[in-house]
Amino acid sequence: MRPLTFNDDKGNELDWLPGGPHSAYDAFREFIDRHRADDNASFFVEDEENEEALLLMFNSGIICRAKGVQDSRSEYFLVTDGDDYSTLTDNFILGGFTALDDHGPWLPDIAALLRARLRYEFDESVLRRTHPRELRRRLEILTRVDGREPTTAAGTTHFGYGNGEGDTVNAWFTADGRGLVVTFDHTSPLDCSNDPHAQAALYDGVPADLLHPAKNAPETDTTRNVPHPDGGTLVAATGIFTLSGPCAMADGLVARLQEAQTTLEDIRVAHPLEDFLATEDFTPATVAQAAQWWSAEDIAKGFAATSALAQEQFTTAPLDQEKLTRFRRIWADSGCNDRWGVHYVLLDGWTLDEVGDARDELLALVRSLGLEIVDAPPGAADGEVWVRTDPRVDAELKNWS
């Protein structure tokens, strides 16, 4: 152990030396308990000898680690669990700056941290929590309720509906389950449909194959087109969400929210979609309650038009039992479900160097089972494999457990 100094924003300071009656951690906790107040919620642990420091910002949910006086390096951590404060403090006290390397991700500046916070907020949203299979089912029904038919071109199916007041939802799904969801709210402060450059920037980060159907789309009541600065058009949008991995906001949307200095609580970026996802029971009655613009007759016809064949597209043949057993064992040994039960996370926390050829074998197994592999989210270990949950696999895992 080495000498440490504790201080806060009010000028309070305490020097701690090894060999005293209290551990450094206990002494720091006591220092915080003594001085913390509504107007005093930032506390430092400093290691002057090694030019290292840890800053806990309780009111803003941020932890910062710093190293060096000349050419100093500062990195930021988004607190998502109250235990993060104690865990990182304990590790810093025991091992200093480098002892926190495995407790990331550490972000290079406040701007990056604020973007991470917006993404974390979206991770709590009803859209992120909805399984893409169920999302697509509801979009198909709502498209038919709105008097339209889903259309498929070049292997990509388009769904779309509006509320009659200028607000629309459009979605495109590829045959392998990748998708793009675009919402437009004419009252949103994010509406930039009169500015082609700003509208194009809102789509930043959307993979090219998912962006393709939103470019030069045939104009309809739901697909209002905006000129693209480089030629052609883009579908007007205030909310853009990709499903190449777990459902996520497009980079351009995150940047716009950051510029607006707003939160997802203040702006309903998924309006008018989220009202149809918030209810567990999706029936003509719940749709009628959420959508005053459709008549009961329209809603009944839309549900009826979603034929038994369309409903059954989500129920497929039983899986090969031997392969399913192999998958189950891998899940039990190295996997878990994500927090919303939307994905199986296999080889959880493993790097490519650690997993070796086993990852290729797993990918081949998953493909042979016909399950949907998606891109792992940012921050995941590069060896992880993310697979959308499937009711046939869920039943097997439940029986096995």
C-alpha positions as CSV (number, residue, x, y, z in Angstrom):
1,M,0.0,0.0,0.0
2,R,1.0,3.6,-0.5
3,P,0.0,7.0,1.0
4,L,-3.3,8.4,-0.3
5,T,-5.1,11.7,-0.1
6,F,-8.9,12.1,0.0
7,N,-10.6,15.3,-0.9
8,D,-13.8,16.8,-2.2
9,D,-15.2,19.9,-3.9
10,K,-15.5,21.8,-0.7
11,G,-11.8,21.8,0.1
12,N,-12.0,19.0,2.8
13,E,-8.9,16.9,2.8
14,L,-7.6,13.8,4.6
15,D,-4.2,12.1,4.3
16,W,-4.2,8.4,4.8
17,L,-1.0,6.4,5.7
18,P,-0.5,2.6,5.6
19,G,-0.4,0.9,9.0
20,G,-3.2,2.9,10.6
21,P,-6.3,1.6,12.4
22,H,-8.5,1.8,9.3
23,S,-8.1,0.4,5.8
24,A,-7.8,3.0,3.0
25,Y,-11.2,1.9,1.7
26,D,-12.9,2.2,5.1
27,A,-11.3,5.6,5.7
28,F,-12.4,6.9,2.3
29,R,-16.0,5.7,2.9
30,E,-16.0,7.4,6.3
31,F,-14.7,10.6,4.6
32,I,-17.5,10.5,2.1
33,D,-20.2,9.8,4.7
34,R,-18.9,12.8,6.8
35,H,-18.9,15.3,4.0
36,R,-21.4,14.3,1.3
37,A,-24.3,16.6,0.8
38,D,-26.6,17.7,-2.0
39,D,-24.1,20.4,-3.1
40,N,-21.0,18.3,-2.4
41,A,-21.1,15.0,-4.3
42,S,-17.6,14.7,-6.0
43,F,-14.8,12.9,-4.1
44,F,-11.2,12.2,-5.0
45,V,-8.7,9.5,-4.1
46,E,-5.2,10.8,-5.0
47,D,-1.9,8.9,-5.2
48,E,0.5,11.8,-5.4
49,E,3.7,9.7,-5.6
50,N,2.4,7.8,-8.7
51,E,0.5,10.8,-10.1
52,E,-2.8,8.9,-10.2
53,A,-6.3,9.8,-9.1
54,L,-9.8,8.5,-9.0
55,L,-12.8,10.8,-9.1
56,L,-16.3,9.7,-8.0
57,M,-19.1,12.0,-9.2
58,F,-22.2,10.7,-7.4
59,N,-24.7,13.2,-8.7
60,S,-23.9,12.6,-12.4
61,G,-23.2,8.9,-12.3
62,I,-19.6,9.3,-13.6
63,I,-16.2,7.9,-12.4
64,C,-13.0,9.4,-13.8
65,R,-9.5,8.0,-13.6
66,A,-6.5,10.1,-14.3
67,K,-2.8,9.6,-14.6
68,G,0.2,12.0,-15.0
69,V,0.7,15.7,-14.4
70,Q,2.5,16.4,-17.6
71,D,0.7,14.8,-20.6
72,S,-2.0,13.7,-18.3
73,R,-4.5,11.0,-19.3
74,S,-8.1,11.0,-18.2
75,E,-10.8,8.4,-18.9
76,Y,-14.4,8.2,-17.9
77,F,-16.7,5.4,-16.8
78,L,-20.5,5.4,-16.9
79,V,-22.0,4.1,-13.7
80,T,-24.9,1.7,-14.3
81,D,-24.8,-0.1,-11.0
82,G,-24.5,1.4,-7.5
83,D,-21.8,-1.1,-6.7
84,D,-19.6,0.3,-9.4
85,Y,-18.4,3.1,-7.0
86,S,-17.2,0.7,-4.3
87,T,-15.8,-1.9,-6.8
88,L,-13.7,0.6,-8.7
89,T,-12.6,2.5,-5.6
90,D,-11.4,-0.7,-3.9
91,N,-9.5,-1.8,-7.0
92,F,-7.9,1.6,-7.4
93,I,-6.8,1.7,-3.8
94,L,-5.3,-1.8,-4.1
95,G,-3.6,-1.5,-7.5
96,G,-3.9,2.0,-8.9
97,F,-4.8,3.2,-12.4
98,T,-4.0,0.0,-14.3
99,A,-6.0,-2.1,-11.8
100,L,-9.1,-0.6,-13.4
101,D,-8.3,-1.8,-17.0
102,D,-10.7,-4.7,-16.8
103,H,-13.5,-2.7,-15.4
104,G,-14.3,-0.7,-18.6
105,P,-15.3,0.4,-21.0
106,W,-13.3,3.5,-20.2
107,L,-14.2,6.4,-22.5
108,P,-11.8,9.1,-23.7
109,D,-13.9,12.2,-22.9
110,I,-17.2,13.5,-21.5
111,A,-18.8,13.6,-25.0
112,A,-18.2,9.9,-25.5
113,L,-19.6,9.3,-22.0
114,L,-22.7,11.2,-22.7
115,R,-23.3,9.2,-25.9
116,A,-22.8,6.0,-23.9
117,R,-25.4,7.3,-21.4
118,L,-28.0,7.9,-24.2
119,R,-27.4,4.4,-25.5
120,Y,-27.8,3.0,-21.9
121,E,-31.1,4.9,-21.6
122,F,-32.3,3.4,-24.8
123,D,-31.3,0.0,-23.5
124,E,-34.2,0.4,-21.0
125,S,-36.7,1.3,-23.7
126,V,-39.7,-0.8,-24.8
127,L,-38.3,-1.0,-28.3
128,R,-35.0,-2.5,-27.1
129,R,-36.9,-4.9,-24.9
130,T,-39.2,-6.2,-27.7
131,H,-38.0,-9.3,-29.4
132,P,-37.5,-8.6,-33.2
133,R,-39.8,-11.5,-34.0
134,E,-42.6,-10.0,-32.0
135,L,-41.7,-6.5,-33.3
136,R,-42.1,-7.7,-36.9
137,R,-45.4,-9.5,-36.1
138,R,-46.9,-6.4,-34.6
139,L,-45.6,-4.2,-37.5
140,E,-47.2,-6.6,-40.0
141,I,-50.6,-6.4,-38.2
142,L,-50.4,-2.6,-37.9
143,T,-49.5,-2.3,-41.6
144,R,-52.7,-4.3,-42.5
145,V,-54.8,-2.3,-40.0
146,D,-53.7,0.8,-41.8
147,G,-55.1,-0.7,-45.0
148,R,-51.7,-1.7,-46.6
149,E,-49.9,-4.9,-47.4
150,P,-46.4,-5.7,-46.5
151,T,-44.3,-5.6,-49.6
152,T,-41.2,-7.7,-50.4
153,A,-38.5,-6.7,-52.9
154,A,-35.0,-8.3,-53.3
155,G,-35.5,-10.3,-50.1
156,T,-36.4,-7.3,-47.9
157,T,-39.9,-6.8,-46.5
158,H,-41.3,-3.3,-45.9
159,F,-43.9,-2.5,-43.2
160,G,-45.4,0.9,-42.7
161,Y,-48.3,2.8,-41.2
162,G,-49.3,6.3,-40.1
163,N,-51.6,8.0,-37.7
164,G,-53.2,10.4,-40.2
165,E,-51.6,13.4,-38.6
166,G,-48.2,13.1,-40.4
167,D,-46.5,10.7,-38.0
168,T,-45.3,7.5,-39.6
169,V,-43.5,4.3,-38.9
170,N,-41.5,2.4,-41.6
171,A,-39.5,-0.8,-41.1
172,W,-37.5,-3.0,-43.5
173,F,-36.5,-6.5,-42.5
174,T,-34.1,-8.8,-44.5
175,A,-34.6,-12.5,-44.8
176,D,-31.9,-13.2,-42.2
177,G,-33.6,-11.0,-39.6
178,R,-31.6,-7.8,-39.9
179,G,-33.8,-4.7,-39.8
180,L,-34.1,-0.9,-39.9
181,V,-36.9,0.9,-38.1
182,V,-37.6,4.6,-39.0
183,T,-40.1,6.7,-37.1
184,F,-41.2,10.2,-38.0
185,D,-42.9,12.6,-35.5
186,H,-43.9,15.9,-37.1
187,T,-43.9,17.6,-33.7
188,S,-40.5,16.4,-32.6
189,P,-37.7,19.0,-32.2
190,L,-35.5,16.5,-34.1
191,D,-37.5,17.0,-37.3
192,C,-35.0,18.1,-39.9
193,S,-36.9,17.0,-43.0
194,N,-36.4,20.5,-44.5
195,D,-32.6,20.2,-44.2
196,P,-31.2,17.5,-46.5
197,H,-27.8,17.6,-44.9
198,A,-29.1,17.3,-41.4
199,Q,-31.5,14.5,-42.4
200,A,-28.7,12.5,-44.1
201,A,-26.6,13.0,-40.9
202,L,-29.3,11.5,-38.8
203,Y,-28.8,8.2,-40.7
204,D,-25.0,8.1,-39.9
205,G,-23.9,4.7,-38.7
206,V,-26.6,2.7,-40.4
207,P,-25.0,-0.3,-42.2
208,A,-25.2,0.1,-46.0
209,D,-27.4,-2.9,-46.6
210,L,-30.0,-1.7,-44.1
211,L,-29.8,1.9,-45.4
212,H,-30.4,0.8,-49.0
213,P,-34.2,0.4,-48.8
214,A,-34.6,3.8,-47.2
215,K,-32.8,5.4,-50.1
216,N,-34.8,6.3,-53.2
217,A,-37.9,4.5,-51.7
218,P,-41.1,4.8,-53.6
219,E,-43.0,7.7,-52.1
220,T,-46.2,6.7,-50.3
221,D,-48.4,8.0,-47.4
222,T,-45.9,6.5,-45.0
223,T,-42.6,7.1,-46.9
224,R,-42.2,10.8,-47.2
225,N,-39.0,11.4,-49.1
226,V,-36.4,14.1,-48.5
227,P,-33.7,15.0,-51.0
228,H,-30.2,13.5,-50.3
229,P,-27.3,16.0,-50.6
230,D,-25.5,13.6,-53.0
231,G,-28.6,12.9,-55.1
232,G,-31.6,10.7,-54.7
233,T,-33.8,10.7,-51.6
234,L,-34.1,9.4,-48.0
235,V,-37.2,8.6,-46.0
236,A,-37.9,11.5,-43.6
237,A,-37.1,10.4,-40.0
238,T,-36.9,11.7,-36.5
239,G,-36.0,8.3,-35.0
240,I,-33.7,5.7,-36.7
241,F,-33.0,2.2,-35.2
242,T,-30.9,-0.6,-36.4
243,L,-31.4,-4.4,-35.8
244,S,-28.1,-5.7,-37.1
245,G,-27.3,-6.6,-33.5
246,P,-29.4,-5.8,-30.4
247,C,-31.8,-3.0,-31.3
248,A,-29.9,0.3,-31.2
249,M,-30.2,4.0,-32.1
250,A,-28.3,5.0,-35.2
251,D,-25.1,6.9,-34.5
252,G,-26.5,10.0,-36.2
253,L,-29.6,10.0,-33.9
254,V,-27.3,9.7,-30.8
255,A,-25.3,12.6,-32.0
256,R,-28.4,14.7,-32.6
257,L,-29.8,14.0,-29.1
258,Q,-26.4,14.9,-27.7
259,E,-26.4,18.2,-29.6
260,A,-29.9,18.9,-28.4
261,Q,-28.8,18.2,-24.8
262,T,-31.9,16.2,-24.1
263,T,-32.8,12.8,-22.8
264,L,-35.0,10.0,-24.1
265,E,-37.5,10.9,-21.4
266,D,-38.0,14.3,-22.9
267,I,-38.2,13.2,-26.6
268,R,-40.2,10.1,-27.6
269,V,-37.8,9.1,-30.4
270,A,-39.9,5.9,-31.2
271,H,-43.2,7.7,-31.4
272,P,-45.7,6.5,-32.8
273,L,-44.4,2.9,-32.4
274,E,-43.7,2.6,-28.7
275,D,-47.4,2.7,-27.7
276,F,-48.0,-0.5,-29.6
277,L,-45.1,-2.2,-27.9
278,A,-45.8,-1.2,-24.3
279,T,-48.7,-3.6,-23.8
280,E,-48.0,-7.3,-23.3
281,D,-51.3,-8.3,-24.9
282,F,-51.5,-7.1,-28.5
283,T,-55.2,-7.5,-29.4
284,P,-57.7,-5.4,-31.3
285,A,-58.9,-4.0,-28.0
286,T,-55.4,-2.8,-27.0
287,V,-54.7,-1.4,-30.5
288,A,-58.0,0.5,-30.4
289,Q,-57.1,2.0,-27.0
290,A,-53.7,3.2,-28.3
291,A,-54.9,4.4,-31.7
292,Q,-57.9,6.6,-31.8
293,W,-57.4,7.3,-35.5
294,W,-58.4,3.8,-36.7
295,S,-61.9,2.6,-36.5
296,A,-62.8,-0.7,-34.8
297,E,-63.7,-2.1,-38.2
298,D,-60.3,-1.2,-39.6
299,I,-58.6,-2.8,-36.7
300,A,-60.7,-6.0,-36.9
301,K,-60.0,-6.3,-40.6
302,G,-56.3,-5.7,-40.1
303,F,-56.0,-8.5,-37.6
304,A,-58.2,-10.8,-39.7
305,A,-56.1,-10.0,-42.8
306,T,-53.0,-11.2,-41.0
307,S,-53.7,-14.8,-42.1
308,A,-53.0,-18.0,-40.2
309,L,-50.1,-18.5,-42.6
310,A,-48.5,-15.2,-41.7
311,Q,-49.0,-15.9,-38.0
312,E,-47.4,-19.4,-38.4
313,Q,-44.2,-18.0,-40.0
314,F,-42.8,-17.7,-36.5
315,T,-43.4,-21.4,-35.7
316,T,-41.0,-23.7,-37.5
317,A,-40.1,-27.4,-37.4
318,P,-38.6,-29.0,-34.4
319,L,-34.8,-28.6,-34.1
320,D,-32.3,-31.4,-34.4
321,Q,-32.1,-32.8,-30.9
322,E,-28.4,-33.7,-31.0
323,K,-27.4,-30.3,-32.2
324,L,-29.8,-28.7,-29.7
325,T,-28.1,-30.6,-26.9
326,R,-24.7,-29.4,-28.0
327,F,-26.0,-25.9,-28.1
328,R,-27.5,-26.3,-24.6
329,R,-24.2,-27.5,-23.2
330,I,-22.3,-24.6,-24.7
331,W,-24.8,-22.2,-23.3
332,A,-24.6,-23.8,-19.8
333,D,-20.8,-23.7,-19.9
334,S,-20.1,-20.2,-21.3
335,G,-23.4,-18.4,-21.9
336,C,-26.3,-16.5,-20.5
337,N,-29.3,-14.6,-21.7
338,D,-29.2,-10.8,-22.1
339,R,-31.2,-8.8,-19.6
340,W,-34.3,-8.8,-21.6
341,G,-34.2,-12.4,-22.7
342,V,-33.9,-11.3,-26.4
343,H,-30.5,-12.9,-27.0
344,Y,-28.4,-15.8,-26.0
345,V,-24.9,-14.6,-25.2
346,L,-22.4,-17.4,-25.8
347,L,-18.8,-17.4,-25.0
348,D,-19.7,-14.6,-22.6
349,G,-16.7,-12.3,-21.9
350,W,-14.3,-14.4,-24.0
351,T,-11.8,-12.8,-26.4
352,L,-10.9,-14.3,-29.8
353,D,-7.5,-15.3,-28.5
354,E,-9.1,-17.2,-25.7
355,V,-11.8,-19.0,-27.7
356,G,-9.8,-20.1,-30.7
357,D,-11.4,-22.6,-33.1
358,A,-14.3,-23.3,-30.7
359,R,-16.0,-20.1,-31.9
360,D,-16.0,-21.2,-35.5
361,E,-17.5,-24.5,-34.5
362,L,-20.2,-22.7,-32.5
363,L,-21.1,-20.4,-35.4
364,A,-21.5,-23.4,-37.7
365,L,-23.7,-25.2,-35.1
366,V,-25.9,-22.1,-34.7
367,R,-26.3,-21.7,-38.4
368,S,-27.1,-25.4,-38.8
369,L,-29.9,-25.0,-36.2
370,G,-31.3,-22.1,-38.3
371,L,-31.0,-19.6,-35.4
372,E,-30.4,-15.9,-36.0
373,I,-26.9,-14.7,-35.3
374,V,-26.5,-10.9,-34.7
375,D,-23.6,-8.5,-34.3
376,A,-22.4,-8.2,-30.7
377,P,-23.0,-4.8,-29.2
378,P,-20.2,-2.2,-28.7
379,G,-18.2,-3.0,-25.6
380,A,-18.8,-6.8,-25.8
381,A,-15.7,-9.1,-25.8
382,D,-14.7,-9.8,-29.4
383,G,-15.1,-13.6,-29.0
384,E,-18.7,-13.4,-27.9
385,V,-21.5,-14.8,-30.1
386,W,-25.0,-13.2,-29.8
387,V,-28.0,-15.2,-31.0
388,R,-31.6,-14.2,-30.9
389,T,-33.6,-16.3,-28.5
390,D,-36.0,-18.9,-30.0
391,P,-39.0,-20.5,-28.2
392,R,-37.9,-24.0,-29.2
393,V,-34.5,-23.5,-27.6
394,D,-36.1,-21.7,-24.6
395,A,-38.3,-24.8,-24.0
396,E,-35.2,-27.1,-24.1
397,L,-33.2,-24.8,-21.7
398,K,-36.2,-24.6,-19.3
399,N,-36.7,-28.4,-19.3
400,W,-33.0,-29.0,-18.8
401,S,-32.6,-26.5,-15.9
